[in-house]
Amino acid sequence: MSCHVSGTYVSPEALAASVVKVAGRDVLATWKVLISLVMTPALYLFYAIVATTVAVKADLPMNWILWTPFLVLLALPCIGYAALKFGEAGVDVLKLVPSFAEVRSVSLVAS
């Protein structure tokens, strides 16, 4: 959300200052990348702190409390990568669905 807000704020300025740009989408994309490069590690750190606080409040053994931030900081990028790969596969399947529907309708009509 913050990427969209700041990007749409900067995009008209870049569009007005440039002769070449048509819609200013490259500026919007650049701001999204820059903000995500800052926000993602900050959010991972915040989640690690929250998980450690929950571990302390749950009165877990000291071993678990000490390992919690490391496990969270290791797991979150892996989960993000897995979500990205599943999303790409889902989009690929979604692109194939209309062609499957066409093949099925043709086979039903032909028989």
C-alpha positions, 0 to 999 in steps of 0.5 A, a space after each residue: 500500500 505504501 508503495 502505491 501511495 508514494 509511487 503515485 505521488 512521484 510518478 506525475 512529477 517524473 512524467 512532467 519532468 521527462 520528454 520521453 515517458 508516456 505514463 510514468 510506470 517505470 518510476 512507479 515500478 522503481 519506487 515499489 522496488 525501493 520501498 520493498 527493499 527497505 520494508 521487507 527486512 524491517 517487517 521480518 525483524 518486526 515479526 521476529 520480535 513479535 514471535 520472540 515476545 510470544 515465546 517469552 509470554 508463553 513461558 517456553 524454555 530458554 532454548 526455544 526463546 533464543 532460537 525463535 528469532 533465528 528460526 523466524 528470520 530463516 523461515 520468512 524468506 523461504 515462505 515468501 519464495 514458496 509463495 512466489 513459486 506457487 503464484 507463478 504456477 497458479 498463473 500458468 495454470 490459469 492461462 491454460 484453463 481457457 485452452 482446456 475448456 476449448 479442447 473439451 468443448 471441441 471433443 464433446 461436439 465432435 463425438 
